[in-house]
Amino acid sequence: MQKLLADNEQINVIIGEQQTLNVVIESNKVVSVGEGALEENTLDVLVTEGALSQLSTTQDIGTTFKELLDNKEIQFKPKGFFKKMKFGIAQWIAGFFL
């Protein structure tokens, strides 16, 4: 996943319909995690509460993650044309390996 992300990212993680967290990455390191959404984020990650539950209890995280992506229980919504292309290609390729 690190190769998909730029050196600096501002990510909103939207959990269900009631909770939003933000993650700021600088120089490939998480520098902050907080409550609420960032105004000028570069990526939205939408996650259902059920997906979080499944990921926290599974023994096979790779297979579970792929199933959750396929079922759209985890979605990546990049901002900007090139980032959308990059994520689209990566998800297509990941389909062959996960």
C-alpha positions as CSV (number, residue, x, y, z in Angstrom):
1,M,0.0,0.0,0.0
2,Q,2.9,2.4,0.7
3,K,3.8,2.5,-3.0
4,L,0.2,3.6,-3.8
5,L,0.5,6.5,-1.4
6,A,2.5,9.6,-2.1
7,D,5.1,10.8,0.4
8,N,2.5,13.1,1.8
9,E,-1.2,12.2,2.1
10,Q,-4.2,13.5,4.0
11,I,-6.6,10.7,4.4
12,N,-10.2,10.6,5.7
13,V,-11.3,7.2,7.0
14,I,-15.0,7.1,7.1
15,I,-16.3,4.3,9.3
16,G,-20.0,3.5,8.7
17,E,-22.1,6.6,8.7
18,Q,-21.2,7.9,12.1
19,Q,-17.5,8.1,12.6
20,T,-14.7,9.8,10.6
21,L,-11.0,9.8,11.4
22,N,-8.2,11.6,9.6
23,V,-4.7,10.4,9.0
24,V,-1.8,12.7,7.9
25,I,1.2,11.1,6.3
26,E,4.4,13.1,5.8
27,S,7.6,11.6,4.3
28,N,5.9,8.1,4.4
29,K,5.3,8.3,8.1
30,V,2.0,8.7,10.0
31,V,2.4,12.0,11.8
32,S,-1.1,12.4,13.1
33,V,-4.4,10.6,13.6
34,G,-7.5,12.5,14.7
35,E,-11.3,12.7,14.9
36,G,-13.2,14.3,12.1
37,A,-12.7,14.9,8.4
38,L,-9.9,16.9,6.8
39,E,-11.1,19.7,4.4
40,E,-8.4,19.2,1.7
41,N,-7.8,15.4,1.9
42,T,-6.2,13.4,-0.9
43,L,-7.9,10.1,-0.3
44,D,-11.2,8.9,1.3
45,V,-11.3,5.3,2.7
46,L,-14.8,4.1,3.3
47,V,-15.1,1.1,5.7
48,T,-18.2,-0.5,7.1
49,E,-18.3,-1.4,10.8
50,G,-18.7,-5.0,9.8
51,A,-15.6,-4.9,7.8
52,L,-13.6,-3.6,10.7
53,S,-15.0,-6.4,12.8
54,Q,-14.1,-9.0,10.3
55,L,-10.5,-7.7,9.9
56,S,-10.0,-7.7,13.6
57,T,-11.0,-11.4,14.0
58,T,-9.8,-13.1,10.8
59,Q,-6.9,-15.5,10.6
60,D,-6.4,-14.8,6.9
61,I,-6.3,-11.0,6.6
62,G,-5.3,-11.0,2.9
63,T,-8.3,-13.1,1.7
64,T,-10.7,-11.3,4.0
65,F,-9.4,-7.9,2.8
66,K,-9.9,-8.9,-0.8
67,E,-13.4,-10.2,-0.1
68,L,-14.3,-6.9,1.6
69,L,-12.9,-4.9,-1.3
70,D,-14.9,-7.1,-3.8
71,N,-18.1,-6.6,-1.7
72,K,-17.4,-2.9,-1.5
73,E,-17.2,-3.0,2.3
74,I,-13.9,-1.2,2.0
75,Q,-13.5,1.4,-0.7
76,F,-10.7,3.7,-1.7
77,K,-11.8,7.0,-3.2
78,P,-8.7,8.9,-4.4
79,K,-8.9,12.6,-5.3
80,G,-7.4,13.7,-8.6
81,F,-7.2,12.0,-12.0
82,F,-3.8,10.4,-11.7
83,K,-4.3,9.1,-8.3
84,K,-7.6,7.5,-9.5
85,M,-5.7,5.8,-12.3
86,K,-3.0,4.6,-10.0
87,F,-5.5,3.1,-7.5
88,G,-7.6,1.6,-10.3
89,I,-4.6,-0.2,-11.9
90,A,-3.3,-1.4,-8.5
91,Q,-6.7,-2.9,-7.5
92,W,-6.9,-4.6,-10.9
93,I,-3.5,-6.1,-10.4
94,A,-4.2,-7.1,-6.8
95,G,-7.1,-9.1,-8.0
96,F,-4.6,-11.5,-9.6
97,F,-2.5,-12.0,-6.4
98,L,-5.0,-11.8,-3.5
